[in-house]
Amino acid sequence: MNKHLIYSLLLSILMVIAPHADHLPLWVSVLCGAVLLWRTYLCYKGKPLPNRWLLMLVTFVGTGSIAVHFHTLFGREAGVTLLVLLATLKLMELRSMRDAMALIFLALFIIITNFFYSQSIPTALYMLVTLFVIVTTWIHLQVQGITITQEPRTSDANTSGYLAASPLRGMRTAALLLMQAIPLMLILFILFPRVQGPLWGLPQDAFSSSGLDEKMTPGSLSRLILSEAVAFRVSYKDKLPLRDQMYWRGPVLWYFDGNAWTLGSNTQFAAPQFAGLEQAIDYTVTLEPHNKTWLFALDVPDKLSLPSTLGHDFRLYNSKPVNARLRYEARSHLVYRANLEEDARQIQRALQLPKQFNPRARQLAAGWKDGGADNAAIVSSALAYFNRQGFQYTLEPPLLGTNSIDEFMFETKQGFCEHYASAFVFLMRAANVPARVVTGYLGGEFNDIGNYYIVRQSDAHAWAEVWLSGQGWVRVDPTGVIAPARIQSGLSAAVTNNAALPFMSRNPPQWLRNLRLNWDALANQWNQWVLGYDTERQFAFLTRLGMESVTWQKMAMNMALGLGLLIGLFALFMLYHLLERQSDPVQVAWLKLCRKLAKTGLPPRAAHEGACDYAERIGIIRPDLAAALHDLAARYNALRYGSPQHEQVQREFMQHCAALKIRQGIIFAT
């Protein structure tokens, strides 16, 4: 048995299934690991493979367990798990070259399944290295060209020695094959019709909810702050907004049950009305999948490059959940007046409060209302109260009980943005001022390498909106009076103890920050031009290349022409090298000698002229060359048309041909 080949196959299977360990059932990962270790031990010790009945038993039990675990054997999760298990078990019946080829094909197929779960740059690079290992193994298998048996054989030692002595030869050949595939890959990638959704289908994380939710409870946003995952990236076209204008609206929460804020009922209301629109700004958003329908835009958007719906509370809705990376252009007005004449049902909805909670907060709000102040003055009184009563902005607020607003306002006085937004809206409603909670993102990190802003989950924020007569809905952010640095400079500048923040949010060393920004810029380009190379981008790119009136027919024709040209060039290249390899070195030496004679002024050899005839013709003209040329012509005929000669005889003939020198009409043999 060739141990080098077995180890290469083991490494190939290990590399393709290792990334799956993160999402496979634990027992499958343990079983595959045990089989790999067992097969390695058998190969190292030279022990025979287990009986087929044992392998069949494990296969049937494993398949049945997968069916029980997933309640099916079909679908992506069950199918990938079954494929990984069977590929691993296949190693235990590796007895022939056919088995080895089947394993290589399985490994190549499993590579694709890894992109179902991640399509990032590290995944692509890892799969490229894995492919290199598999192709190298395949080359070694072809070089060996013998049957793999359980029992050691003499020929195995010779082949093993060859492979061990030249491991770089197979690696060089594998690298050459992969490089030769690059032009073909580029043609197919650029011209092949795009399908909707990301490359290789939807990744696993596209179906998992991430980021903001439809519900806000005390501590929900402070937990989200601990995530440095990217929510979206923004590039501005002409001018940048001020940081305190970078409010990215998400879910708007209307209903309060005493603990949590939710969206409330789905009652249809009239479309929003805006006036006094000023400070228009254009930008492009690349939104990461979050499996919700909402989109993000600066307040208030009036233009979007994709079909969407602007709700009555200024939320942007997509037609379906965003489970693939989405790119859209938008224009927003940073100064506006919204819904100056609000629907009475909306006003009533914005005053909803549960009756049995937070009596002390109600009493405080009632005092402001009974003082005769108008709604704008009540808003100012609430903000002044937060500013003067020693409230603290913290990521680790104490837990709150049933009367959460009262405990926060009069006892703990420690909270995050959701605490202040929730308490403020409660006070406004208790004082008969229509108000609602808005969640979204604030600010972002500027990447000067890519010239765009990165908005992360750690930029999640909550604020309030109140409806004032003659002004409409007005944004009020109570966090600004508690921790103004949060609005102006970001989260790390607002909290006194940033130990709870993610490491990269604690003002890390500049070199580390630059490294992260460089990597994010590279990942952004990957997302835009590889994963985001959809139909729209494909048509735009081909148009810039000079292809006018891009259609599927033209793309198919150009792809066929490109592939044909590439295959033709490759075939000519291979044919040239094949003919060069198959040319007889004896004939090459003789023809080279004939050309040497012709350069001295002697008649050139005719294409149909045999070696002896040519030697005789030259001998008549130059008697001094006759003997040497007759001898070489006789040797040439014997080597070319006679019985096979030893390689040493061929080398001597070529050496004599090369050693002949003609100077001033006299021949010298050296």
Buried (B, 14 or more C-beta within 10 A) or exposed (E): BBBBBBBBBBBBBBBBBBBBBEBBBEEBBEBBBEBBEBBBEBBEEEEEBBEEEEBEEBBEEBBEBBBEBBEEEEEBBBBBBBBBBEBBBBBBBBBEBEBBEBBBEBBBEBBEBBBBBBBBBEBBEBBEEBBBBBBBBBBBBEBBEBEBEEEEBEEBEEBBEBBEEEEEBBBEBBEEBBEEEEBBEEBEEBBEEBEEBBBBBBBEBBEEBBBBBBBBBBBBBBEBBEBBBBBBBBBBEEEEBEBEBBBBBBBBBBBBEBBBBBBBEEEEBEEBEBEEBEEBBBBBBBBBBBBBBBBBBBBBBBEBEEEBEBBBBBBBEBEEBBBBBBBBBBBBBBEBBBBBEBEEEBEEBBBBBEEEBBEBBBEBBEEBBEEEBEBBEBBBBBBEBBBEEEBEBBBEBBEBEEBBBBBBBBEBBBBBBBBBBBBBBBBBBBBEBBBBBBBBBBBBBBBEBBEBBBBBBBBBBBBBBBBBEEBBBBEBBBBBBBBBBBBBEBBBBBBEEBEBBBEBBEEBEEEEEEEBBEEBBEBBEBBBEBBBBBEEBBBEBBEEEEBEEBEEEBBEEBBEEBBEEBEEEEEEEEEEEEEEEEEEEBEEBBBEBBEBBEEEEBEEBEEEBEBBEBBBBBBEEBEEBBEBBBEBBEBBBBBEEEEEBEEEBBEEBBEBBEEBEBEEEEBEEE
